[in-house]
Structures are given as C-alpha cells and as structure tokens.
C-alpha cells in the first residue's frame, strides 16, 4: 500500500463519524421487559382501521344496541390490555370511522379479538388490518388514559 493511500484512509476515518450503535443511558431493562420491547424499545402491534360496513339499518334501537356492545367490547379489551388505542376519525371520503391499535403480534390474533365486537360481527363496521411496529411504551398510555377523562361517551 502506498503512503498516500494510508494517509487518505487515516484522514477519512477521522473525518467521517463511525456509525456504531449507541447505548441509551436511560435504558430501563425492567420497563422494557414489562412492555415486551426489543433492543430498540419496539414491538409488533396490529393497526385496525374501522370503516363503514355493508350492514345498513335505520332502526335506532338496533344501532344503539350495536354501538353499546361496541363500546362495552372496547372497555373489555382495554381491561385485558389487548386494546391500546381506540378512537373515531373525522369525516373523510374513504368511509374510515376509527382506529384501534391492538397489542397482539399477529393479524390472526387481532381477527379473533375483533369478532367479539358486535358492531364488527354485524358488519356495521368493516375492518382493514395492518402489522405495525411501534414503541413498546405505547402500552404505558393505558395507565394514564384512565386518569384523564372526566365524562364517558
């Protein structure tokens, strides 16, 4: 190797930073284990988009019963720590009604949970499911969310 090549190599190593992994000084192994986080603090979830389904009724009693069952199912899944996030979407041209983030690793497990929702089972809501890789700390949201609402919907 020529001296010129060696000097160029030394200079380039000093100019360009290395891309070595950095260790987080705030890392809490117990907390990561509690929420199932990997080395990056992430884990697999399932994102569910609720859409207007094919079942249409003008019967207010039926709609009321299905929505009541839908809300009760949401409460049950939250209590079981399977549902991390739920909420409606604003009006849009895609007939999207709301989202869920389910704390399950597979689409198949999510499908089983969704069939416990009377509004989904009746096809008042249709669903689109996607694997989503996000922060394992998202589960911590549940611990705080129950302390900040004043009135139930």
QUIQUIDA-V413749 format. One record per helix or strand of 3 or more residues. SS is the DSSP state (h for helix, s for strand). FROM is the first residue (numbers start at 0). LEN is the number of residues. If there is no record, write none. Layout:
SS_FROM_LEN / SS_FROM_LEN
This chain:
h_2_13 / h_28_7 / s_41_11 / h_59_20 / s_82_6 / s_95_7 / h_106_8 / h_117_4 / s_124_11 / h_135_10
